[in-house]
Amino acid sequence: MPNIKSVAKDVVRSRQRRERNNAAKSRIKTFVKKTQAAITAADAATVPALLSQTCSTVDKAAKRGIIHPNAAARRKSRLMKRAAAALKTA
């Protein structure tokens, strides 16, 4: 443990930020998996809603600096492309 009070507070803050960031990244992964599962199942009813939630979650993470904006755009683009192709064939 640090000897200096402000450094001890920094350690606590960085731990809280790390937990918050990991939770946001996990939320992104969960929504992406759910959306991909719906796309492969060709569930046309739930894909648009899941896609919207996933895009919103990814955008929020990018806005907060948890993931890079280009990474967010890439994830959304790939999901949209898969969804469009799946719904087109279905």
Backbone bond lengths (Angstrom), bond angles and torsions (degrees), N, CA, C in turn:
res aa  C-N    CA-C-N  psi(-1)  N-CA   C-N-CA  omega(-1)  CA-C   N-CA-C  phi
1 M - - - 1.453 - - 1.534 108.53 -
2 P 1.304 117.35 142.26 1.473 120.63 -178.99 1.530 111.92 -67.99
3 N 1.315 114.57 153.31 1.467 120.83 178.98 1.519 112.00 -84.62
4 I 1.313 117.25 -26.13 1.459 121.37 -174.92 1.531 108.96 -93.28
5 K 1.332 115.01 134.78 1.454 120.93 -174.13 1.531 112.44 -61.44
6 S 1.315 117.43 -42.68 1.465 120.21 -178.19 1.530 111.40 -67.43
7 V 1.317 116.91 -33.60 1.464 120.54 177.86 1.526 109.89 -69.81
8 A 1.325 116.53 -37.73 1.467 120.58 176.80 1.527 109.63 -61.57
9 K 1.325 116.94 -40.77 1.463 120.94 177.79 1.528 110.54 -65.86
10 D 1.339 116.62 -37.95 1.460 120.61 177.42 1.526 111.21 -62.03
11 V 1.325 116.33 -39.12 1.459 120.92 178.75 1.528 110.13 -62.13
12 V 1.324 115.80 -43.78 1.471 120.37 179.40 1.520 110.35 -64.06
13 R 1.338 116.61 -44.59 1.462 120.79 -179.23 1.525 111.31 -63.31
14 S 1.325 116.29 -42.35 1.465 119.07 -178.70 1.523 110.58 -67.30
15 R 1.319 117.77 -34.88 1.468 121.33 176.52 1.529 110.43 -64.37
16 Q 1.331 116.13 -43.75 1.467 120.33 178.80 1.525 110.83 -63.46
17 R 1.319 116.66 -42.83 1.471 120.55 179.17 1.520 110.89 -63.81
18 R 1.339 116.41 -42.21 1.462 120.44 179.93 1.529 110.40 -61.48
19 E 1.337 117.14 -43.63 1.465 121.05 179.01 1.526 111.03 -63.42
20 R 1.339 116.08 -41.58 1.459 120.74 179.84 1.534 110.85 -65.54
21 N 1.335 115.62 -42.80 1.463 120.21 179.67 1.527 111.28 -65.85
22 N 1.335 116.50 -42.10 1.468 119.54 178.83 1.518 111.18 -64.65
23 A 1.325 117.25 -36.43 1.467 120.56 178.41 1.524 109.90 -65.71
24 A 1.332 116.76 -41.03 1.466 120.16 179.73 1.522 110.74 -66.31
25 K 1.325 117.27 -41.97 1.468 120.56 178.42 1.527 111.01 -64.26
26 S 1.323 116.20 -39.50 1.461 120.66 178.14 1.521 110.48 -64.77
27 R 1.332 116.65 -40.13 1.461 121.28 178.14 1.531 110.29 -61.87
28 I 1.323 116.69 -41.06 1.466 120.91 177.80 1.521 109.98 -60.84
29 K 1.331 116.38 -49.09 1.459 121.09 -178.50 1.528 111.27 -60.16
30 T 1.331 116.29 -41.33 1.460 120.76 179.90 1.524 111.11 -62.47
31 F 1.341 116.95 -47.25 1.459 119.91 -179.45 1.520 111.59 -65.86
32 V 1.324 117.06 -37.80 1.467 119.94 178.77 1.527 109.86 -63.77
33 K 1.339 117.27 -43.48 1.465 120.89 179.04 1.526 111.14 -63.14
34 K 1.340 117.02 -42.68 1.466 120.59 179.09 1.531 110.43 -62.85
35 T 1.316 116.11 -43.04 1.462 120.61 -179.14 1.521 110.43 -65.92
36 Q 1.315 117.47 -44.04 1.455 120.54 178.88 1.525 111.36 -63.63
37 A 1.329 117.10 -37.44 1.459 120.74 177.57 1.525 110.44 -64.33
38 A 1.322 116.68 -41.30 1.467 120.27 178.63 1.515 110.89 -67.61
39 I 1.335 117.10 -35.52 1.468 121.10 179.18 1.524 110.14 -66.82
40 T 1.333 117.34 -45.24 1.466 120.06 -179.36 1.522 111.40 -68.65
41 A 1.336 116.95 -29.62 1.461 120.35 177.27 1.522 111.30 -80.44
42 A 1.324 116.45 -4.47 1.470 122.93 -178.93 1.525 110.83 55.13
43 D 1.314 115.62 43.28 1.468 121.95 179.14 1.526 108.29 -88.86
44 A 1.315 115.84 87.87 1.466 121.65 -173.55 1.530 112.64 -65.29
45 A 1.330 117.17 -21.15 1.457 119.67 -177.88 1.533 112.01 -76.20
46 T 1.315 117.26 -37.26 1.461 119.31 -174.36 1.527 113.92 -97.94
47 V 1.321 117.79 -17.30 1.472 120.30 -176.34 1.531 112.14 -59.13
48 P 1.333 120.58 -48.48 1.470 118.90 -178.66 1.532 113.78 -60.71
49 A 1.324 117.25 -39.90 1.463 120.58 179.72 1.523 110.82 -67.11
50 L 1.328 116.57 -45.10 1.457 120.05 178.96 1.521 111.35 -65.14
51 L 1.322 116.27 -38.65 1.457 120.92 179.42 1.527 110.42 -63.13
52 S 1.313 116.01 -40.44 1.459 120.92 178.89 1.532 110.97 -64.44
53 Q 1.325 116.30 -45.36 1.463 120.33 179.15 1.523 111.25 -63.95
54 T 1.327 115.84 -41.08 1.460 119.94 -179.79 1.516 111.07 -64.18
55 C 1.327 116.99 -45.63 1.464 120.94 179.38 1.521 110.68 -61.87
56 S 1.311 116.88 -40.61 1.459 121.18 178.98 1.528 110.84 -62.84
57 T 1.331 116.46 -44.48 1.464 121.09 -179.61 1.527 111.04 -64.12
58 V 1.325 116.23 -42.78 1.463 120.97 -179.70 1.535 110.14 -66.09
59 D 1.329 116.40 -42.32 1.463 120.18 179.18 1.532 111.87 -62.68
60 K 1.321 116.54 -41.21 1.459 120.21 179.37 1.530 110.73 -63.36
61 A 1.324 115.94 -41.96 1.467 119.58 179.24 1.526 110.77 -64.29
62 A 1.323 116.73 -39.07 1.464 120.30 179.16 1.528 110.43 -68.15
63 K 1.333 116.53 -39.53 1.462 120.92 -179.64 1.530 110.90 -63.91
64 R 1.328 116.13 -35.59 1.464 121.03 -178.34 1.529 112.81 -85.09
65 G 1.331 116.59 -3.89 1.458 119.76 178.15 1.509 114.02 83.56
66 I 1.320 117.14 14.77 1.460 120.41 -179.57 1.526 110.18 -76.30
67 I 1.329 116.28 -39.58 1.457 121.24 172.17 1.526 107.93 -126.11
68 H 1.308 115.90 159.37 1.462 120.89 -179.13 1.527 109.74 -71.14
69 P 1.324 118.26 142.98 1.473 120.72 179.89 1.530 113.72 -56.62
70 N 1.335 117.21 -36.01 1.462 119.56 177.73 1.525 111.20 -67.68
71 A 1.321 117.02 -35.83 1.469 120.92 177.16 1.526 109.83 -65.77
72 A 1.317 116.33 -38.95 1.468 120.35 177.77 1.523 110.31 -64.00
73 A 1.314 116.41 -45.18 1.467 120.50 179.57 1.524 110.57 -62.73
74 R 1.320 116.62 -40.44 1.464 120.74 -179.82 1.528 111.03 -64.41
75 R 1.316 117.14 -44.67 1.470 120.84 179.68 1.524 111.16 -61.70
76 K 1.326 115.13 -46.04 1.467 119.57 -179.76 1.523 110.90 -64.16
77 S 1.316 116.83 -42.58 1.455 121.51 -178.81 1.525 111.06 -61.46
78 R 1.320 116.61 -45.34 1.461 120.47 -179.06 1.523 111.26 -64.24
79 L 1.341 116.15 -40.82 1.460 119.51 178.77 1.524 111.38 -65.46
80 M 1.328 116.33 -44.33 1.461 121.08 179.94 1.531 110.64 -61.04
81 K 1.329 115.58 -41.57 1.460 120.72 -179.26 1.536 110.50 -63.27
82 R 1.337 115.66 -45.15 1.472 119.82 178.30 1.527 111.72 -63.96
83 A 1.315 116.07 -41.72 1.468 120.59 -178.81 1.528 110.01 -65.77
84 A 1.310 117.14 -43.86 1.468 120.25 -179.83 1.524 111.28 -63.03
85 A 1.339 116.35 -42.41 1.465 119.85 179.65 1.515 111.58 -66.11
86 A 1.335 115.92 -40.07 1.479 119.71 -178.52 1.525 110.94 -68.98
87 L 1.324 117.00 -42.34 1.462 120.08 -178.66 1.527 111.16 -72.36
88 K 1.325 116.25 -27.43 1.455 120.37 179.04 1.531 110.40 -68.94
89 T 1.334 116.07 -40.80 1.465 119.77 -179.35 1.523 111.47 -77.22
90 A 1.334 117.13 -26.97 1.471 119.43 -177.66 1.517 113.53 -80.45
